[in-house]
Amino acid sequence: MLNKITLILGAFTAFAVTTLPVDAVERRDEQNGARQQMIAGQVKSLRSIENNILPRMAGSQYIGPEYDSSAQVYRLKFIRDGRVIFIDVDGRTGTVLRQHR
């Protein structure tokens, strides 16, 4: 009986791991890329980027970041007055590259 339960739990775990949403896998890869580049001194940390940008966005709700490791660009997402605002920031310098509304 215990072997059957162990086998069933093992199969369920394997199924759950192999059926992770693609977004979750991409997000993990994105985070790993940012972390590796930050450790290597190639880009600033997300925290330092956020500390620079968030005060400028008073009155907006911060949704969260995305990171493009090939371009080394952070994209911070906000909502204000029902509109989504994207701010692209150079990960190497912290300079705002563009703002999309």
C-alpha positions as CSV (number, residue, x, y, z in Angstrom):
1,M,0.0,0.0,0.0
2,L,2.8,2.4,0.9
3,N,4.6,1.7,-2.4
4,K,1.5,2.5,-4.3
5,I,1.1,5.8,-2.5
6,T,4.8,6.6,-3.1
7,L,4.5,5.7,-6.8
8,I,1.3,7.9,-7.2
9,L,2.9,10.8,-5.4
10,G,6.0,10.5,-7.5
11,A,4.0,10.4,-10.7
12,F,2.0,13.4,-9.6
13,T,5.1,15.4,-8.7
14,A,6.7,14.6,-12.1
15,F,3.5,15.6,-13.9
16,A,3.3,18.9,-11.9
17,V,7.0,19.8,-12.6
18,T,6.7,19.0,-16.4
19,T,3.5,21.0,-16.8
20,L,4.8,24.3,-15.3
21,P,3.3,27.2,-17.3
22,V,5.7,28.5,-20.0
23,D,5.5,32.0,-18.4
24,A,6.9,30.5,-15.1
25,V,9.8,28.9,-16.9
26,E,10.5,32.1,-18.9
27,R,10.3,34.2,-15.8
28,R,12.8,31.9,-14.0
29,D,15.2,32.1,-16.9
30,E,14.8,35.9,-17.0
31,Q,15.6,36.2,-13.2
32,N,18.6,33.9,-13.6
33,G,20.0,36.0,-16.5
34,A,19.6,39.2,-14.5
35,R,21.2,37.6,-11.4
36,Q,24.2,36.3,-13.3
37,Q,24.8,39.6,-15.1
38,M,24.5,41.5,-11.8
39,I,27.0,39.2,-10.1
40,A,29.4,39.6,-13.0
41,G,29.1,43.4,-12.5
42,Q,27.6,43.9,-16.0
43,V,24.3,45.4,-14.7
44,K,22.9,47.2,-11.7
45,S,20.6,45.3,-9.3
46,L,16.9,45.5,-9.7
47,R,16.7,47.1,-6.3
48,S,18.9,50.0,-7.3
49,I,16.9,50.5,-10.5
50,E,13.6,50.5,-8.6
51,N,15.0,52.9,-5.9
52,N,15.7,55.3,-8.7
53,I,12.5,55.0,-10.7
54,L,9.7,54.3,-8.1
55,P,9.9,57.8,-6.5
56,R,9.4,59.4,-9.9
57,M,6.2,57.4,-10.4
58,A,4.2,58.7,-7.4
59,G,0.5,58.2,-7.9
60,S,1.1,55.0,-9.9
61,Q,0.7,51.4,-8.9
62,Y,3.9,49.4,-9.5
63,I,3.0,46.1,-11.2
64,G,6.6,44.7,-11.5
65,P,9.7,44.3,-13.6
66,E,10.7,42.3,-16.6
67,Y,14.3,41.9,-17.7
68,D,15.8,41.4,-21.2
69,S,19.2,39.8,-20.6
70,S,20.3,40.1,-24.3
71,A,19.6,43.9,-24.3
72,Q,20.4,44.3,-20.6
73,V,17.3,46.4,-20.2
74,Y,14.8,46.4,-17.3
75,R,11.2,47.1,-18.1
76,L,9.2,48.4,-15.1
77,K,5.4,48.3,-15.4
78,F,3.0,50.7,-13.7
79,I,-0.7,51.6,-13.8
80,R,-2.0,55.1,-13.5
81,D,-5.5,56.3,-14.2
82,G,-6.3,52.9,-15.9
83,R,-3.4,53.2,-18.3
84,V,-0.3,50.9,-18.3
85,I,3.0,52.7,-18.4
86,F,6.2,50.9,-19.3
87,I,9.6,52.4,-18.4
88,D,12.6,50.9,-20.0
89,V,15.9,51.3,-18.1
90,D,19.4,50.5,-19.2
91,G,20.6,47.9,-16.8
92,R,24.2,48.9,-17.1
93,T,23.8,52.7,-16.3
94,G,20.3,53.0,-14.8
95,T,19.4,55.6,-17.5
96,V,15.8,55.7,-18.5
97,L,15.7,54.8,-22.2
98,R,12.1,55.3,-23.0
99,Q,8.6,55.5,-21.4
100,H,5.6,54.0,-23.2
101,R,2.0,54.8,-22.3
